[in-house]
Amino acid sequence: MQKGKLIHLIPYQLENKLFETHRIPEGIEMIQAPAMWQKGYNGENKVIAVIDTGCDSNHPDLEGRVLEGRNFTDDDQGDSENFTDYNGHGTHVSGTIAAINSQSGVVGVAPEAKLIVLKALAGETGSGEYEWIINAINYAVSKNVDIISMSLGGPLDVPELHQAIKAAIEQNILVVCAAGNEGDGNHHTDEFSYPAAYTEVIAVGSINLQRESSYFTNSNNEIDLVAPGEKIISTVPGGSYAVFSGTSMSAPHVSGALALIISLEEEEFSRPLSEPEIYAQLIKRTIPLGYPKALEGNGLLYLTVPDLLAEYLKQSNIAKSMGV
């Protein structure tokens, strides 16, 4: 296995830092998460492992969201119980997934989901060894989580990393990864970041809040879908908020959405669904934006697509019955 600091945060840009806010973030609105909440699906009883730089579990908007945390890095002398976030990235991702406080802060996609915070990237820069990521994935599998969210990547295809991900998939755990920010604006050229480049994972590219493809988003044939990734407001350590941009911000939108989809579909089918079945339900909730598949995969995550289709068919049948 490769040794040393070879895997890192998907690079992201800090746009702004805020000490207070009061909103449902625009990205959450864009993917239609509030419509799912109104139906009673908010991620309750679903567990998402966030493999990242740690998390400030004391942030008011994350109160009660973190089931447990574990440190796999050499930060704090390798203390496994200390998952302090020295970077801010992991706390931001966690807030996009499961923040609860729209009255005086922000709300995430799945505000009733629970998080297991697995710190596998260290220091202020957020870098780590492949072994740390692999150990975190294996720990998530041992905890039988529903979803693993990873906004990290590296240039190397490490067999042990791939094997850990395949083991998670075999346990019907959905693995969501940020596609990467090495894009050059040319969809004819491929940019690969691992683990997003593995076929087994759900690779998420980025669009902006105007539904335009982000200039930085990686393009390749493994992109599954896109979600908002520019100017995303979420939680950061110390009870504050920040606006970040990057595919790192897109992936947690999908991770949170999967918690909502699993809840809805398990109720519909009256049984647990397999990983391929849940993936199919996710892709059913995308709309094409007109970009090449190398950039957008199946399109933008849009949770109410089945409702829109049902309404369209209903109106079409009414029109036919009236001879229109």
C-alpha positions as CSV (number, residue, x, y, z in Angstrom):
1,M,0.0,0.0,0.0
2,Q,1.1,3.5,-0.7
3,K,2.5,5.3,2.4
4,G,2.6,8.9,3.2
5,K,0.3,11.9,2.8
6,L,-1.1,10.9,-0.6
7,I,-4.8,11.6,-0.2
8,H,-6.4,14.9,0.5
9,L,-9.4,17.1,0.6
10,I,-11.0,17.7,-2.8
11,P,-9.7,21.3,-3.1
12,Y,-12.4,23.9,-2.3
13,Q,-12.7,27.6,-2.1
14,L,-13.7,29.6,0.9
15,E,-16.0,32.3,-0.4
16,N,-17.1,34.0,2.8
17,K,-17.3,33.4,6.6
18,L,-20.4,34.4,8.6
19,F,-21.1,34.5,12.3
20,E,-24.8,34.1,11.9
21,T,-27.4,33.3,9.2
22,H,-31.0,32.3,9.0
23,R,-32.1,30.4,6.0
24,I,-32.7,27.2,4.2
25,P,-29.6,27.1,1.9
26,E,-30.4,27.6,-1.8
27,G,-28.8,24.2,-2.7
28,I,-31.2,22.4,-0.3
29,E,-34.1,24.2,-2.0
30,M,-32.8,23.5,-5.5
31,I,-32.8,19.7,-5.0
32,Q,-36.3,19.9,-3.5
33,A,-35.5,18.6,-0.1
34,P,-38.2,20.7,1.6
35,A,-40.9,18.9,-0.5
36,M,-39.7,15.6,1.0
37,W,-39.8,17.0,4.5
38,Q,-43.4,18.0,4.0
39,K,-44.2,14.4,3.2
40,G,-42.7,13.3,6.4
41,Y,-39.3,12.1,5.1
42,N,-36.4,13.8,6.8
43,G,-33.8,11.0,7.3
44,E,-35.0,9.8,10.6
45,N,-33.3,6.6,11.8
46,K,-30.8,6.7,8.9
47,V,-27.1,6.8,9.7
48,I,-24.5,8.5,7.5
49,A,-20.7,8.0,8.0
50,V,-18.8,11.2,7.1
51,I,-15.2,10.5,6.4
52,D,-13.5,13.8,6.4
53,T,-11.5,16.2,8.7
54,G,-13.7,15.6,11.8
55,C,-16.5,17.7,13.0
56,D,-17.5,20.3,15.6
57,S,-20.3,18.3,17.2
58,N,-20.9,21.1,19.6
59,H,-22.1,23.5,16.8
60,P,-25.7,24.5,17.7
61,D,-27.0,23.4,14.2
62,L,-25.5,19.9,14.7
63,E,-26.9,19.4,18.2
64,G,-27.9,15.7,18.6
65,R,-26.9,14.8,15.1
66,V,-23.5,13.0,15.9
67,L,-24.0,9.5,17.2
68,E,-20.2,9.0,17.6
69,G,-16.9,10.1,16.3
70,R,-13.5,8.4,15.8
71,N,-10.1,9.6,14.8
72,F,-8.0,7.6,12.4
73,T,-5.3,10.2,11.9
74,D,-2.1,11.2,13.9
75,D,-3.7,14.4,15.1
76,D,-3.8,14.8,18.9
77,Q,-1.2,12.1,19.3
78,G,-3.5,9.7,17.5
79,D,-6.2,9.9,20.2
80,S,-9.0,7.8,18.7
81,E,-11.7,9.6,20.7
82,N,-10.7,13.1,19.6
83,F,-12.2,14.0,16.2
84,T,-11.7,17.8,16.5
85,D,-12.0,19.5,13.1
86,Y,-9.0,21.8,12.6
87,N,-9.9,22.5,9.0
88,G,-13.6,23.2,8.9
89,H,-14.3,21.1,5.8
90,G,-15.8,18.1,7.7
91,T,-18.1,20.4,9.8
92,H,-19.3,22.1,6.6
93,V,-20.1,18.8,4.9
94,S,-21.8,17.5,8.0
95,G,-24.1,20.6,8.1
96,T,-25.1,20.2,4.5
97,I,-26.2,16.6,5.3
98,A,-27.9,17.0,8.7
99,A,-28.0,20.5,10.2
100,I,-31.2,21.1,12.1
101,N,-31.5,24.8,12.8
102,S,-33.3,26.7,10.0
103,Q,-34.8,29.1,12.6
104,S,-31.4,30.7,13.6
105,G,-28.9,28.9,11.4
106,V,-29.0,26.5,8.5
107,V,-30.7,23.2,7.8
108,G,-29.3,20.2,6.0
109,V,-30.9,17.9,3.4
110,A,-31.7,15.2,6.0
111,P,-32.2,17.1,9.3
112,E,-33.2,14.0,11.3
113,A,-30.4,11.7,10.1
114,K,-27.6,10.7,12.4
115,L,-23.9,11.1,11.7
116,I,-20.9,8.9,12.5
117,V,-17.9,11.3,12.2
118,L,-14.8,9.4,11.0
119,K,-11.8,11.7,11.0
120,A,-9.4,10.4,8.3
121,L,-7.8,13.7,7.2
122,A,-5.5,15.6,9.5
123,G,-4.3,19.1,10.3
124,E,-5.4,22.4,8.9
125,T,-4.7,21.3,5.3
126,G,-6.7,18.1,5.5
127,S,-4.3,15.4,4.1
128,G,-4.0,11.8,5.1
129,E,-2.7,8.4,4.4
130,Y,-4.7,5.9,2.3
131,E,-4.6,3.5,5.3
132,W,-6.5,6.1,7.4
133,I,-9.3,6.3,4.8
134,I,-9.4,2.5,4.4
135,N,-9.6,2.0,8.2
136,A,-12.5,4.6,8.4
137,I,-14.4,2.8,5.6
138,N,-14.0,-0.5,7.3
139,Y,-15.2,1.0,10.6
140,A,-18.3,2.4,8.9
141,V,-19.0,-1.0,7.5
142,S,-18.7,-2.6,11.0
143,K,-21.2,0.0,12.2
144,N,-23.7,-1.0,9.4
145,V,-24.3,2.6,8.3
146,D,-26.7,3.3,5.5
147,I,-24.4,5.7,3.6
148,I,-20.8,6.7,3.5
149,S,-20.0,10.2,2.3
150,M,-16.5,11.1,1.2
151,S,-15.5,14.6,-0.1
152,L,-11.8,13.6,-0.6
153,G,-9.6,12.2,-3.3
154,G,-6.2,11.3,-4.6
155,P,-4.6,10.6,-7.9
156,L,-3.8,6.9,-7.2
157,D,-5.9,3.8,-7.8
158,V,-5.0,1.9,-4.6
159,P,-6.2,-1.7,-4.6
160,E,-6.8,-1.8,-0.9
161,L,-9.0,1.3,-1.1
162,H,-11.0,-0.2,-3.9
163,Q,-11.5,-3.4,-2.0
164,A,-12.7,-1.6,1.1
165,I,-15.3,0.2,-1.0
166,K,-16.4,-3.0,-2.7
167,A,-16.8,-4.6,0.8
168,A,-19.1,-1.7,1.8
169,I,-21.2,-2.1,-1.3
170,E,-21.5,-5.8,-0.7
171,Q,-23.1,-4.8,2.7
172,N,-25.7,-2.6,0.8
173,I,-24.0,0.6,2.0
174,L,-24.2,3.4,-0.6
175,V,-20.8,5.2,-1.1
176,V,-21.0,8.8,-2.2
177,C,-17.8,10.6,-3.4
178,A,-17.0,14.1,-4.7
179,A,-15.9,13.9,-8.3
180,G,-13.0,16.3,-7.9
181,N,-12.1,19.9,-8.9
182,E,-9.4,19.3,-11.5
183,G,-11.8,20.1,-14.4
184,D,-10.4,22.1,-17.3
185,G,-13.8,23.1,-18.8
186,N,-13.3,20.6,-21.7
187,H,-15.6,17.5,-21.4
188,H,-13.5,15.7,-24.0
189,T,-10.6,15.4,-21.5
190,D,-10.9,13.1,-18.5
191,E,-9.9,14.1,-14.9
192,F,-10.0,11.2,-12.4
193,S,-9.9,11.3,-8.7
194,Y,-10.0,8.2,-6.5
195,P,-12.2,6.9,-4.9
196,A,-14.8,8.8,-7.1
197,A,-13.4,7.2,-10.3
198,Y,-14.4,3.7,-9.1
199,T,-17.5,2.3,-10.8
200,E,-19.0,1.1,-7.5
201,V,-19.3,4.6,-5.9
202,I,-21.8,7.4,-6.7
203,A,-19.6,10.2,-8.2
204,V,-21.1,13.6,-7.8
205,G,-20.1,16.6,-10.0
206,S,-20.9,20.2,-9.4
207,I,-23.3,22.9,-10.8
208,N,-23.8,26.4,-9.6
209,L,-27.1,27.9,-8.2
210,Q,-28.1,28.9,-11.8
211,R,-27.8,25.2,-12.9
212,E,-24.7,25.9,-14.9
213,S,-21.9,23.3,-14.9
214,S,-19.1,24.4,-12.6
215,Y,-15.9,25.4,-14.3
216,F,-13.8,23.2,-11.9
217,T,-15.9,20.0,-11.9
218,N,-14.1,16.9,-13.2
219,S,-15.4,15.3,-16.3
220,N,-15.2,11.5,-17.0
221,N,-17.5,8.6,-17.8
222,E,-17.9,7.7,-14.1
223,I,-19.9,10.8,-13.1
224,D,-23.3,9.7,-11.9
225,L,-25.1,13.0,-11.3
226,V,-24.6,16.6,-10.3
227,A,-25.7,18.7,-7.3
228,P,-25.1,22.3,-6.1
229,G,-21.5,22.9,-5.4
230,E,-20.9,26.7,-5.7
231,K,-21.5,29.2,-2.9
232,I,-22.8,26.7,-0.5
233,I,-23.5,28.0,3.0
234,S,-23.1,25.6,5.9
235,T,-21.7,25.1,9.4
236,V,-18.0,25.5,10.4
237,P,-16.4,25.1,13.8
238,G,-17.1,27.6,16.6
239,G,-20.8,28.0,15.9
240,S,-20.1,29.9,12.7
241,Y,-21.0,29.5,9.1
242,A,-19.1,29.7,5.8
243,V,-19.7,29.7,2.1
244,F,-17.6,27.1,0.3
245,S,-17.4,26.0,-3.3
246,G,-16.3,22.7,-4.8
247,T,-17.5,19.2,-5.6
248,S,-16.9,18.6,-1.9
249,M,-20.1,20.6,-1.3
250,S,-22.0,18.7,-4.0
251,A,-21.5,15.2,-2.6
252,P,-23.2,15.8,0.8
253,H,-26.3,17.0,-1.0
254,V,-26.6,13.5,-2.5
255,S,-25.6,11.7,0.8
256,G,-28.4,13.5,2.6
257,A,-30.9,13.0,-0.2
258,L,-30.2,9.2,-0.1
259,A,-31.4,9.2,3.5
260,L,-34.7,10.7,2.4
261,I,-35.0,8.3,-0.6
262,I,-34.3,5.2,1.5
263,S,-37.0,6.2,4.0
264,L,-39.6,6.8,1.3
265,E,-38.9,3.8,-0.8
266,E,-38.6,1.3,2.2
267,E,-42.1,2.5,3.2
268,E,-43.4,2.1,-0.4
269,F,-41.9,-1.4,-0.9
270,S,-42.5,-2.5,2.8
271,R,-39.0,-4.0,2.9
272,P,-35.3,-3.0,2.9
273,L,-33.9,-2.2,-0.5
274,S,-30.6,-3.3,-1.9
275,E,-27.8,-0.9,-2.8
276,P,-28.6,-1.2,-6.6
277,E,-32.3,-0.7,-6.0
278,I,-31.6,2.5,-4.0
279,Y,-29.2,3.7,-6.7
280,A,-31.9,3.2,-9.3
281,Q,-34.3,5.3,-7.2
282,L,-31.7,8.0,-6.9
283,I,-31.1,8.2,-10.7
284,K,-34.9,8.2,-11.2
285,R,-34.7,11.5,-9.3
286,T,-32.5,13.4,-11.8
287,I,-33.2,15.8,-14.6
288,P,-30.8,16.4,-17.5
289,L,-29.5,19.9,-17.9
290,G,-28.2,19.5,-21.5
291,Y,-24.5,19.0,-20.7
292,P,-22.5,16.1,-22.0
293,K,-22.8,13.0,-19.8
294,A,-19.1,13.3,-19.0
295,L,-20.0,16.5,-17.1
296,E,-23.4,15.8,-15.6
297,G,-23.9,12.0,-15.7
298,N,-27.6,11.5,-15.4
299,G,-28.3,15.1,-14.6
300,L,-29.3,17.3,-11.6
301,L,-30.5,15.7,-8.4
302,Y,-34.2,16.7,-8.2
303,L,-36.1,14.8,-5.5
304,T,-39.6,15.5,-6.8
305,V,-39.2,14.1,-10.3
306,P,-41.6,11.1,-9.7
307,D,-44.3,13.6,-8.5
308,L,-43.8,15.8,-11.5
309,L,-44.1,12.8,-13.8
310,A,-47.2,11.5,-12.1
311,E,-48.8,14.9,-12.4
312,Y,-47.9,15.1,-16.0
313,L,-49.4,11.7,-16.8
314,K,-52.5,12.6,-14.8
315,Q,-53.1,15.8,-16.8
316,S,-52.3,14.0,-20.0
317,N,-54.9,11.3,-19.2
318,I,-57.5,14.0,-18.4
319,A,-56.8,15.8,-21.6
320,K,-57.2,12.5,-23.6
321,S,-60.5,11.7,-21.8
322,M,-61.8,15.2,-22.9
323,G,-60.7,14.6,-26.4
324,V,-58.1,17.3,-26.3
